[in-house]
Amino acid sequence: MDDLGIRTSNYPNISELYREGPWAFVAVRDGRTFRVQIRQSLAEGGSFWAYYEEQIPLKTARLSGVEVWVHATFPWQDGTTAEACLKGALRWVNQGGPEFPPAEWAHEGLDMGGQAA
């Protein structure tokens, strides 16, 4: 990830970090998997901001072993460049932040009960 100046050593609580797309990165922290997507406004000025998701298991009456991405709540992060925004967003994932999603969300999964998928 040298092209963005990202060094994994700057994020000691993130055990895995990899690029999923041009501005999409996956980070594993405490056994939980998060995706950080950097988005850019098309308005004049084109500011960047981070969108966070967590991968959790989904169970329905007909499905098991399926994992889905759901919105994860971390503090707002924006920046004037994609690199600056990404670095700030990864710091929140690394630190946990004051709004770090509760661990039980990841371990209980999303149970849709008897509803068909």
Rosetta constraint file for C-alpha pairs under 8 A:
AtomPair CA 1 CA 5 HARMONIC 6.50 0.50
AtomPair CA 1 CA 6 HARMONIC 5.57 0.50
AtomPair CA 1 CA 7 HARMONIC 7.29 0.50
AtomPair CA 1 CA 19 HARMONIC 7.70 0.50
AtomPair CA 2 CA 6 HARMONIC 5.94 0.50
AtomPair CA 2 CA 7 HARMONIC 7.38 0.50
AtomPair CA 4 CA 83 HARMONIC 5.60 0.50
AtomPair CA 5 CA 83 HARMONIC 7.39 0.50
AtomPair CA 6 CA 87 HARMONIC 7.10 0.50
AtomPair CA 7 CA 11 HARMONIC 7.73 0.50
AtomPair CA 8 CA 12 HARMONIC 7.32 0.50
AtomPair CA 8 CA 14 HARMONIC 7.80 0.50
AtomPair CA 8 CA 17 HARMONIC 7.08 0.50
AtomPair CA 11 CA 90 HARMONIC 7.42 0.50
AtomPair CA 11 CA 91 HARMONIC 6.87 0.50
AtomPair CA 11 CA 94 HARMONIC 5.65 0.50
AtomPair CA 12 CA 94 HARMONIC 7.10 0.50
AtomPair CA 13 CA 29 HARMONIC 6.05 0.50
AtomPair CA 13 CA 30 HARMONIC 7.49 0.50
AtomPair CA 13 CA 94 HARMONIC 5.26 0.50
AtomPair CA 13 CA 95 HARMONIC 7.34 0.50
AtomPair CA 14 CA 27 HARMONIC 6.24 0.50
AtomPair CA 14 CA 28 HARMONIC 5.56 0.50
AtomPair CA 14 CA 29 HARMONIC 4.68 0.50
AtomPair CA 14 CA 30 HARMONIC 7.59 0.50
AtomPair CA 14 CA 93 HARMONIC 7.76 0.50
AtomPair CA 14 CA 94 HARMONIC 5.76 0.50
AtomPair CA 15 CA 27 HARMONIC 7.46 0.50
AtomPair CA 15 CA 28 HARMONIC 5.61 0.50
AtomPair CA 15 CA 29 HARMONIC 5.91 0.50
AtomPair CA 15 CA 30 HARMONIC 7.70 0.50
AtomPair CA 16 CA 26 HARMONIC 7.81 0.50
AtomPair CA 16 CA 27 HARMONIC 5.55 0.50
AtomPair CA 16 CA 28 HARMONIC 5.04 0.50
AtomPair CA 16 CA 29 HARMONIC 7.49 0.50
AtomPair CA 17 CA 25 HARMONIC 7.05 0.50
AtomPair CA 17 CA 26 HARMONIC 5.67 0.50
AtomPair CA 17 CA 27 HARMONIC 4.51 0.50
AtomPair CA 17 CA 28 HARMONIC 6.59 0.50
AtomPair CA 18 CA 25 HARMONIC 5.69 0.50
AtomPair CA 18 CA 26 HARMONIC 5.42 0.50
AtomPair CA 18 CA 27 HARMONIC 6.73 0.50
AtomPair CA 19 CA 23 HARMONIC 7.73 0.50
AtomPair CA 19 CA 24 HARMONIC 6.05 0.50
AtomPair CA 19 CA 25 HARMONIC 4.41 0.50
AtomPair CA 19 CA 26 HARMONIC 6.29 0.50
AtomPair CA 20 CA 24 HARMONIC 5.21 0.50
AtomPair CA 20 CA 25 HARMONIC 5.25 0.50
AtomPair CA 20 CA 26 HARMONIC 6.56 0.50
AtomPair CA 21 CA 25 HARMONIC 6.93 0.50
AtomPair CA 23 CA 37 HARMONIC 5.79 0.50
AtomPair CA 23 CA 38 HARMONIC 5.24 0.50
AtomPair CA 23 CA 39 HARMONIC 7.54 0.50
AtomPair CA 23 CA 82 HARMONIC 7.53 0.50
AtomPair CA 24 CA 35 HARMONIC 6.90 0.50
AtomPair CA 24 CA 36 HARMONIC 5.72 0.50
AtomPair CA 24 CA 37 HARMONIC 4.33 0.50
AtomPair CA 24 CA 38 HARMONIC 6.33 0.50
AtomPair CA 25 CA 35 HARMONIC 5.60 0.50
AtomPair CA 25 CA 36 HARMONIC 5.24 0.50
AtomPair CA 25 CA 37 HARMONIC 6.40 0.50
AtomPair CA 26 CA 33 HARMONIC 6.92 0.50
AtomPair CA 26 CA 34 HARMONIC 5.62 0.50
AtomPair CA 26 CA 35 HARMONIC 4.36 0.50
AtomPair CA 26 CA 36 HARMONIC 6.29 0.50
AtomPair CA 27 CA 33 HARMONIC 5.87 0.50
AtomPair CA 27 CA 34 HARMONIC 5.25 0.50
AtomPair CA 27 CA 35 HARMONIC 6.27 0.50
AtomPair CA 27 CA 36 HARMONIC 7.79 0.50
AtomPair CA 27 CA 93 HARMONIC 7.86 0.50
AtomPair CA 28 CA 32 HARMONIC 5.45 0.50
AtomPair CA 28 CA 33 HARMONIC 4.50 0.50
AtomPair CA 28 CA 34 HARMONIC 6.20 0.50
AtomPair CA 29 CA 33 HARMONIC 6.56 0.50
AtomPair CA 29 CA 34 HARMONIC 7.77 0.50
AtomPair CA 29 CA 93 HARMONIC 7.52 0.50
AtomPair CA 29 CA 94 HARMONIC 7.11 0.50
AtomPair CA 32 CA 54 HARMONIC 7.54 0.50
AtomPair CA 32 CA 55 HARMONIC 7.56 0.50
AtomPair CA 32 CA 106 HARMONIC 6.85 0.50
AtomPair CA 33 CA 54 HARMONIC 5.79 0.50
AtomPair CA 33 CA 55 HARMONIC 5.62 0.50
AtomPair CA 34 CA 52 HARMONIC 6.95 0.50
AtomPair CA 34 CA 53 HARMONIC 5.55 0.50
AtomPair CA 34 CA 54 HARMONIC 4.39 0.50
AtomPair CA 34 CA 55 HARMONIC 6.30 0.50
AtomPair CA 34 CA 72 HARMONIC 7.97 0.50
AtomPair CA 34 CA 93 HARMONIC 7.99 0.50
AtomPair CA 35 CA 52 HARMONIC 5.76 0.50
AtomPair CA 35 CA 53 HARMONIC 5.08 0.50
AtomPair CA 35 CA 54 HARMONIC 6.23 0.50
AtomPair CA 35 CA 55 HARMONIC 7.85 0.50
AtomPair CA 36 CA 50 HARMONIC 6.38 0.50
AtomPair CA 36 CA 51 HARMONIC 5.76 0.50
AtomPair CA 36 CA 52 HARMONIC 4.78 0.50
AtomPair CA 36 CA 53 HARMONIC 6.61 0.50
AtomPair CA 36 CA 86 HARMONIC 7.74 0.50
AtomPair CA 36 CA 89 HARMONIC 7.24 0.50
AtomPair CA 36 CA 90 HARMONIC 7.76 0.50
AtomPair CA 37 CA 50 HARMONIC 5.66 0.50
AtomPair CA 37 CA 51 HARMONIC 5.14 0.50
AtomPair CA 37 CA 52 HARMONIC 6.47 0.50
AtomPair CA 38 CA 48 HARMONIC 6.55 0.50
AtomPair CA 38 CA 49 HARMONIC 5.70 0.50
AtomPair CA 38 CA 50 HARMONIC 4.67 0.50
AtomPair CA 38 CA 51 HARMONIC 6.35 0.50
AtomPair CA 38 CA 82 HARMONIC 6.47 0.50
AtomPair CA 38 CA 85 HARMONIC 7.13 0.50
AtomPair CA 38 CA 86 HARMONIC 6.61 0.50
AtomPair CA 39 CA 48 HARMONIC 5.50 0.50
AtomPair CA 39 CA 49 HARMONIC 5.40 0.50
AtomPair CA 39 CA 50 HARMONIC 6.17 0.50
AtomPair CA 39 CA 51 HARMONIC 7.18 0.50
AtomPair CA 39 CA 82 HARMONIC 7.99 0.50
AtomPair CA 40 CA 46 HARMONIC 5.84 0.50
AtomPair CA 40 CA 47 HARMONIC 5.69 0.50
AtomPair CA 40 CA 48 HARMONIC 4.39 0.50
AtomPair CA 40 CA 49 HARMONIC 6.50 0.50
AtomPair CA 40 CA 82 HARMONIC 7.98 0.50
AtomPair CA 41 CA 45 HARMONIC 7.86 0.50
AtomPair CA 41 CA 46 HARMONIC 4.66 0.50
AtomPair CA 41 CA 47 HARMONIC 5.56 0.50
AtomPair CA 41 CA 48 HARMONIC 6.45 0.50
AtomPair CA 42 CA 46 HARMONIC 5.46 0.50
AtomPair CA 46 CA 80 HARMONIC 7.96 0.50
AtomPair CA 47 CA 78 HARMONIC 7.31 0.50
AtomPair CA 47 CA 79 HARMONIC 6.37 0.50
AtomPair CA 47 CA 80 HARMONIC 5.45 0.50
AtomPair CA 47 CA 81 HARMONIC 7.22 0.50
AtomPair CA 48 CA 78 HARMONIC 5.45 0.50
AtomPair CA 48 CA 79 HARMONIC 5.29 0.50
AtomPair CA 48 CA 80 HARMONIC 6.10 0.50
AtomPair CA 48 CA 81 HARMONIC 6.27 0.50
AtomPair CA 48 CA 82 HARMONIC 5.97 0.50
AtomPair CA 48 CA 85 HARMONIC 6.44 0.50
AtomPair CA 49 CA 76 HARMONIC 7.81 0.50
AtomPair CA 49 CA 77 HARMONIC 5.72 0.50
AtomPair CA 49 CA 78 HARMONIC 4.00 0.50
AtomPair CA 49 CA 79 HARMONIC 6.31 0.50
AtomPair CA 49 CA 82 HARMONIC 7.91 0.50
AtomPair CA 49 CA 85 HARMONIC 6.14 0.50
AtomPair CA 50 CA 76 HARMONIC 7.30 0.50
AtomPair CA 50 CA 77 HARMONIC 5.66 0.50
AtomPair CA 50 CA 78 HARMONIC 6.28 0.50
AtomPair CA 50 CA 85 HARMONIC 6.63 0.50
AtomPair CA 50 CA 86 HARMONIC 7.04 0.50
AtomPair CA 50 CA 89 HARMONIC 6.37 0.50
AtomPair CA 52 CA 71 HARMONIC 6.05 0.50
AtomPair CA 52 CA 72 HARMONIC 5.22 0.50
AtomPair CA 52 CA 73 HARMONIC 6.87 0.50
AtomPair CA 52 CA 74 HARMONIC 7.08 0.50
AtomPair CA 53 CA 69 HARMONIC 5.84 0.50
AtomPair CA 53 CA 70 HARMONIC 5.20 0.50
AtomPair CA 53 CA 71 HARMONIC 4.38 0.50
AtomPair CA 53 CA 72 HARMONIC 4.58 0.50
AtomPair CA 53 CA 73 HARMONIC 7.95 0.50
AtomPair CA 54 CA 69 HARMONIC 5.46 0.50
AtomPair CA 54 CA 70 HARMONIC 5.44 0.50
AtomPair CA 54 CA 71 HARMONIC 6.37 0.50
AtomPair CA 54 CA 72 HARMONIC 5.59 0.50
AtomPair CA 54 CA 106 HARMONIC 7.99 0.50
AtomPair CA 55 CA 67 HARMONIC 6.26 0.50
AtomPair CA 55 CA 68 HARMONIC 5.45 0.50
AtomPair CA 55 CA 69 HARMONIC 4.47 0.50
AtomPair CA 55 CA 70 HARMONIC 6.41 0.50
AtomPair CA 55 CA 106 HARMONIC 7.61 0.50
AtomPair CA 56 CA 67 HARMONIC 5.33 0.50
AtomPair CA 56 CA 68 HARMONIC 5.58 0.50
AtomPair CA 56 CA 69 HARMONIC 6.44 0.50
AtomPair CA 56 CA 70 HARMONIC 7.32 0.50
AtomPair CA 56 CA 105 HARMONIC 7.75 0.50
AtomPair CA 56 CA 106 HARMONIC 5.44 0.50
AtomPair CA 56 CA 107 HARMONIC 7.72 0.50
AtomPair CA 56 CA 109 HARMONIC 5.53 0.50
AtomPair CA 56 CA 110 HARMONIC 7.02 0.50
AtomPair CA 57 CA 65 HARMONIC 6.71 0.50
AtomPair CA 57 CA 66 HARMONIC 5.68 0.50
AtomPair CA 57 CA 67 HARMONIC 4.22 0.50
AtomPair CA 57 CA 68 HARMONIC 6.30 0.50
AtomPair CA 57 CA 106 HARMONIC 7.50 0.50
AtomPair CA 57 CA 108 HARMONIC 7.94 0.50
AtomPair CA 57 CA 109 HARMONIC 4.74 0.50
AtomPair CA 57 CA 110 HARMONIC 6.17 0.50
AtomPair CA 58 CA 63 HARMONIC 7.69 0.50
AtomPair CA 58 CA 64 HARMONIC 6.64 0.50
AtomPair CA 58 CA 65 HARMONIC 7.10 0.50
AtomPair CA 58 CA 66 HARMONIC 5.39 0.50
AtomPair CA 58 CA 67 HARMONIC 5.54 0.50
AtomPair CA 58 CA 68 HARMONIC 6.52 0.50
AtomPair CA 58 CA 109 HARMONIC 5.86 0.50
AtomPair CA 58 CA 110 HARMONIC 4.85 0.50
AtomPair CA 58 CA 111 HARMONIC 6.06 0.50
AtomPair CA 58 CA 112 HARMONIC 7.46 0.50
AtomPair CA 59 CA 63 HARMONIC 5.70 0.50
AtomPair CA 59 CA 64 HARMONIC 4.98 0.50
AtomPair CA 59 CA 65 HARMONIC 7.30 0.50
AtomPair CA 59 CA 66 HARMONIC 7.10 0.50
AtomPair CA 59 CA 109 HARMONIC 7.41 0.50
AtomPair CA 59 CA 110 HARMONIC 6.25 0.50
AtomPair CA 59 CA 111 HARMONIC 4.90 0.50
AtomPair CA 59 CA 112 HARMONIC 6.01 0.50
AtomPair CA 59 CA 113 HARMONIC 7.39 0.50
AtomPair CA 60 CA 64 HARMONIC 6.62 0.50
AtomPair CA 60 CA 111 HARMONIC 6.24 0.50
AtomPair CA 60 CA 112 HARMONIC 4.97 0.50
AtomPair CA 60 CA 113 HARMONIC 5.59 0.50
AtomPair CA 60 CA 114 HARMONIC 6.16 0.50
AtomPair CA 60 CA 115 HARMONIC 6.37 0.50
AtomPair CA 60 CA 116 HARMONIC 6.58 0.50
AtomPair CA 60 CA 117 HARMONIC 6.46 0.50
AtomPair CA 61 CA 112 HARMONIC 7.61 0.50
AtomPair CA 61 CA 113 HARMONIC 6.30 0.50
AtomPair CA 61 CA 114 HARMONIC 4.81 0.50
AtomPair CA 61 CA 115 HARMONIC 6.36 0.50
AtomPair CA 61 CA 116 HARMONIC 6.36 0.50
AtomPair CA 61 CA 117 HARMONIC 7.91 0.50
AtomPair CA 62 CA 116 HARMONIC 6.74 0.50
AtomPair CA 62 CA 117 HARMONIC 7.19 0.50
AtomPair CA 63 CA 117 HARMONIC 7.53 0.50
AtomPair CA 72 CA 101 HARMONIC 6.66 0.50
AtomPair CA 73 CA 99 HARMONIC 6.18 0.50
AtomPair CA 73 CA 100 HARMONIC 6.72 0.50
AtomPair CA 73 CA 101 HARMONIC 6.36 0.50
AtomPair CA 74 CA 92 HARMONIC 6.87 0.50
AtomPair CA 74 CA 93 HARMONIC 7.65 0.50
AtomPair CA 74 CA 97 HARMONIC 6.57 0.50
AtomPair CA 74 CA 98 HARMONIC 7.68 0.50
AtomPair CA 74 CA 99 HARMONIC 5.41 0.50
AtomPair CA 74 CA 100 HARMONIC 6.02 0.50
AtomPair CA 74 CA 101 HARMONIC 7.71 0.50
AtomPair CA 75 CA 92 HARMONIC 7.21 0.50
AtomPair CA 75 CA 97 HARMONIC 6.89 0.50
AtomPair CA 75 CA 98 HARMONIC 7.55 0.50
AtomPair CA 75 CA 99 HARMONIC 6.66 0.50
AtomPair CA 77 CA 85 HARMONIC 6.35 0.50
AtomPair CA 77 CA 88 HARMONIC 6.40 0.50
AtomPair CA 77 CA 89 HARMONIC 5.90 0.50
AtomPair CA 78 CA 84 HARMONIC 7.94 0.50
AtomPair CA 78 CA 85 HARMONIC 5.14 0.50
AtomPair CA 78 CA 88 HARMONIC 7.81 0.50
AtomPair CA 79 CA 84 HARMONIC 5.57 0.50
AtomPair CA 79 CA 85 HARMONIC 4.55 0.50
AtomPair CA 80 CA 84 HARMONIC 6.87 0.50
AtomPair CA 80 CA 85 HARMONIC 7.29 0.50
AtomPair CA 81 CA 85 HARMONIC 6.26 0.50
AtomPair CA 82 CA 86 HARMONIC 6.02 0.50
AtomPair CA 83 CA 87 HARMONIC 6.13 0.50
AtomPair CA 84 CA 88 HARMONIC 6.30 0.50
AtomPair CA 85 CA 89 HARMONIC 6.14 0.50
AtomPair CA 86 CA 90 HARMONIC 6.05 0.50
AtomPair CA 87 CA 91 HARMONIC 6.28 0.50
AtomPair CA 88 CA 92 HARMONIC 6.59 0.50
AtomPair CA 89 CA 93 HARMONIC 6.51 0.50
AtomPair CA 90 CA 94 HARMONIC 5.95 0.50
AtomPair CA 91 CA 95 HARMONIC 5.97 0.50
AtomPair CA 92 CA 96 HARMONIC 5.64 0.50
AtomPair CA 92 CA 97 HARMONIC 5.28 0.50
AtomPair CA 93 CA 97 HARMONIC 6.98 0.50
AtomPair CA 93 CA 100 HARMONIC 7.86 0.50
AtomPair CA 96 CA 100 HARMONIC 4.94 0.50
AtomPair CA 101 CA 105 HARMONIC 7.31 0.50
AtomPair CA 102 CA 106 HARMONIC 7.70 0.50
AtomPair CA 103 CA 107 HARMONIC 6.65 0.50
AtomPair CA 104 CA 108 HARMONIC 5.78 0.50
AtomPair CA 105 CA 109 HARMONIC 5.99 0.50
AtomPair CA 105 CA 110 HARMONIC 7.83 0.50
